[in-house]
Amino acid sequence: MPLVDGPECRLYVEVVGDGDPVTVFAHGITSSSVEIAPFTWRTRGTRVLFDFRGHGRSECPPDGAEWDTPGMRRDLEFVADVYGATNALGVSMGSSALLHLLADKPDRFDRLVFFIPSRLDSNTPVSKDTYPAMAHLLETYPLEECADRLLEAPESQPLFNARPAWRDLMRARILRMNADGVPKALRAFATGRPPVPNPEALRRVIAPALILAHENDPIHPAETARRLGEFLPNADVRIWPEPLAMLDDFGAFADTVGSFLAPDAAA
């Protein structure tokens, strides 16, 4: 198993492909490198996938370690530096970690992709209730029962009614969750520090950035994506009309990501 000694615990890292560019892919909260792997399919060069602390196949850090954005930023920065990443893609929590890093090191990457960014200088109100409730569920019930309860929740039904295939995908994701670490991350992000207390710092980031989001998502508001696009001077913001609509044609989505991250190598 490809575990490497990270900043505070061993992290699962998988490297796919070779050559330039080198892109690090940072997944979202409760997720893992397994879910983000399809994002990499059409990206040329070297792809570096990893699991944040307490997620997927990574270990949990010792007591007293940080589980909110600064802690995740350290994991991302460590992996990016060790493997020489020149590009980065972040999903939700991964976007938060990436923004926290860019606020300090605006020229760290050559090209950037933000998929459903959730926060800039504040927390989303719904996460304060939703995240602790999910953490309690994971701490209380076996993953099979957690999957049943989460998939049958009323708020989940609009997505599954519109896109039935997502039910099986979400069940598989829940059954892969790291039940030891994910609750700690959920509780930390419910009330933790925002990624960029001063978004003005992002105006120093001149790397081309692609921001992908959708409407009608209380945890990943489209307004966050629009605001981020206002601060990043070289950003392309694309908003879809409903949750995960951009993934209906996944081949086209992967082409969009791949051609942006490696434009000189695109077929």
C-alpha positions in Angstrom: 0.0 0.0 0.0 1.6 3.4 -1.1 1.6 5.1 2.3 4.1 8.0 2.8 5.1 9.8 5.9 3.1 13.0 5.8 3.3 16.1 8.0 1.4 14.5 10.9 0.5 11.0 9.8 1.0 8.6 6.9 -0.9 9.5 3.8 -2.1 7.3 0.9 -0.6 8.6 -2.3 -1.0 7.1 -5.8 0.9 8.4 -8.9 -0.5 7.7 -12.3 1.2 8.5 -15.7 4.4 10.3 -16.2 5.9 13.5 -17.7 4.7 17.0 -17.5 2.6 18.6 -16.2 2.4 17.1 -12.7 -1.1 17.7 -11.3 -2.1 17.0 -7.7 -5.8 16.1 -7.2 -7.4 17.0 -3.8 -10.7 15.4 -2.9 -13.7 16.6 -0.8 -14.7 15.9 2.7 -16.0 12.4 3.4 -14.5 11.4 0.0 -11.2 9.9 -1.1 -8.8 9.4 -4.0 -11.1 6.7 -5.3 -13.9 9.2 -6.1 -11.6 11.8 -7.6 -9.8 9.3 -9.8 -12.3 9.7 -12.7 -11.5 13.4 -12.8 -8.0 12.5 -14.0 -8.9 10.3 -16.9 -8.3 12.9 -19.7 -5.5 14.8 -18.0 -2.1 14.2 -19.6 1.2 14.1 -17.7 1.6 12.9 -14.1 -1.4 12.7 -11.9 -0.9 12.6 -8.1 -3.9 11.4 -6.1 -3.9 11.2 -2.3 -6.2 10.8 0.6 -6.4 13.6 3.2 -5.8 12.8 6.9 -8.5 10.5 8.2 -9.9 9.9 4.8 -9.8 6.9 2.5 -6.7 4.8 3.2 -4.7 7.5 5.0 -4.1 7.3 8.7 -5.4 9.7 11.4 -3.0 12.1 13.0 -2.4 12.0 16.8 -4.6 13.7 19.3 -4.4 17.5 19.1 -3.8 17.7 15.4 -5.9 20.1 13.3 -8.7 18.7 11.2 -10.0 21.9 9.6 -8.7 23.8 6.6 -5.1 24.5 7.9 -4.5 20.8 8.6 -5.8 19.8 5.2 -3.7 22.5 3.6 -0.6 21.0 5.2 -1.4 17.6 3.7 -1.9 19.1 0.2 1.2 21.2 0.3 3.3 18.3 1.5 2.1 16.0 -1.3 2.4 18.8 -3.9 6.0 19.5 -2.8 7.2 15.9 -2.6 5.9 15.0 -6.0 6.7 18.4 -7.7 3.2 19.3 -8.7 2.9 22.3 -11.0 -0.9 22.2 -11.3 -3.7 21.5 -8.8 -7.4 20.5 -8.7 -9.4 20.8 -5.6 -13.0 19.5 -4.9 -14.9 21.2 -2.1 -12.7 20.7 1.0 -9.8 20.2 -1.4 -10.6 23.6 -2.9 -10.5 25.1 0.6 -7.1 23.6 1.3 -5.9 24.9 -2.0 -7.2 28.4 -1.4 -5.5 28.5 2.0 -2.2 27.6 0.4 -2.6 30.1 -2.4 -3.3 32.9 0.0 0.2 32.5 1.4 1.9 31.3 -1.8 0.1 32.8 -4.8 2.6 31.6 -7.4 2.8 28.0 -6.2 0.9 26.5 -9.2 0.8 27.2 -12.9 -2.8 26.1 -13.5 -5.7 25.6 -11.1 -9.1 24.0 -11.1 -11.7 24.5 -8.4 -14.7 22.1 -8.4 -17.7 23.1 -6.3 -15.8 25.4 -3.9 -17.7 25.7 -0.7 -16.3 28.6 1.2 -14.0 31.6 1.1 -14.1 33.9 4.2 -17.0 32.3 6.0 -18.7 29.0 6.7 -21.8 27.9 4.9 -24.7 27.9 7.5 -26.0 24.5 6.6 -22.7 22.8 7.4 -23.0 23.8 11.0 -26.0 21.4 11.3 -25.5 18.9 8.5 -21.9 18.0 9.3 -22.2 17.2 13.0 -25.4 15.2 12.3 -23.5 13.1 9.7 -20.6 12.7 12.1 -22.9 11.4 14.8 -24.4 9.0 12.3 -20.9 7.6 11.4 -19.9 7.3 15.0 -23.2 5.5 16.0 -24.1 3.0 13.2 -22.3 0.6 10.9 -21.6 2.0 7.5 -24.3 -0.2 5.9 -26.9 1.4 8.1 -25.4 4.9 7.6 -25.8 4.4 3.9 -29.4 3.4 4.3 -30.2 6.4 6.4 -28.3 9.0 4.3 -29.7 7.7 1.0 -33.3 7.8 2.3 -33.0 11.3 3.8 -35.6 13.6 2.2 -33.0 16.2 1.1 -31.3 13.5 -0.9 -34.3 12.5 -3.0 -34.3 15.3 -5.6 -30.8 14.4 -6.8 -31.6 10.6 -6.9 -34.9 11.2 -8.6 -33.3 13.2 -11.3 -30.2 11.0 -11.6 -30.9 7.5 -10.2 -27.4 6.2 -11.0 -26.1 8.5 -8.3 -27.8 6.4 -5.6 -25.5 3.4 -6.2 -22.4 5.6 -6.5 -23.2 7.4 -3.2 -23.8 4.1 -1.4 -20.4 2.8 -2.6 -18.8 6.0 -1.5 -20.4 5.8 2.0 -19.3 2.2 2.4 -15.7 3.3 1.7 -15.7 6.1 4.2 -13.0 6.2 6.9 -15.3 6.0 9.9 -12.5 6.9 12.3 -11.3 10.1 10.7 -14.2 11.5 8.7 -16.4 12.4 11.8 -13.5 14.4 13.2 -13.2 16.3 9.9 -16.9 16.9 9.7 -17.0 18.4 13.2 -14.0 20.5 12.6 -15.3 21.9 9.3 -18.7 22.7 10.8 -17.2 25.5 12.9 -13.6 25.7 11.8 -11.7 28.5 10.3 -12.6 29.7 6.8 -10.0 29.1 4.0 -9.2 32.7 3.3 -10.1 35.3 6.0 -9.0 38.0 3.5 -10.0 37.0 0.0 -8.2 40.1 -1.3 -5.0 38.0 -1.0 -6.2 35.9 -3.9 -5.8 38.8 -6.3 -2.1 37.9 -6.3 -2.8 34.5 -7.9 -2.2 35.1 -11.6 -2.3 31.4 -12.7 -5.2 30.5 -15.0 -8.0 29.1 -13.0 -11.1 27.1 -14.0 -14.0 27.3 -11.5 -16.8 24.8 -11.9 -20.0 24.9 -9.8 -23.8 24.4 -9.9 -26.9 26.1 -8.6 -29.1 25.0 -5.8 -26.5 23.4 -3.5 -26.6 24.7 0.1 -23.2 23.4 1.0 -21.5 24.6 -2.2 -23.3 27.8 -3.1 -22.8 29.0 -6.7 -22.3 32.4 -5.2 -19.0 31.2 -3.7 -17.8 30.2 -7.2 -18.8 33.6 -8.6 -17.0 35.5 -5.7 -13.9 33.4 -6.2 -13.9 34.3 -9.9 -14.0 38.0 -8.9 -10.8 37.7 -6.8 -8.8 35.5 -9.1 -7.6 37.7 -12.0 -7.4 35.0 -14.6 -10.4 32.9 -13.8 -13.0 31.2 -16.0 -16.2 30.5 -14.1 -18.8 28.0 -15.3 -22.1 27.5 -13.5 -24.5 24.6 -14.3 -28.2 25.0 -13.5 -28.6 22.1 -11.0 -26.4 19.9 -8.8 -23.9 17.7 -10.6 -25.4 18.5 -14.0 -21.9 19.0 -15.3 -21.2 15.3 -14.7 -24.1 14.0 -16.9 -21.6 13.8 -19.8 -18.6 12.7 -17.8 -16.4 12.3 -20.9 -17.0 15.9 -21.8 -16.4 17.0 -18.2 -13.1 15.0 -18.1 -12.1 16.5 -21.4 -12.7 20.0 -20.1 -10.6 19.4 -17.0 -7.8 17.7 -19.0 -7.5 20.2 -21.7 -7.4 23.0 -19.2 -4.8 21.4 -17.0 -2.5 20.3 -19.9 -3.4 22.5 -22.9 -0.2 21.9 -24.7 -0.6 18.2 -24.5 -4.3 18.0 -25.3 -5.2 15.7 -28.2 
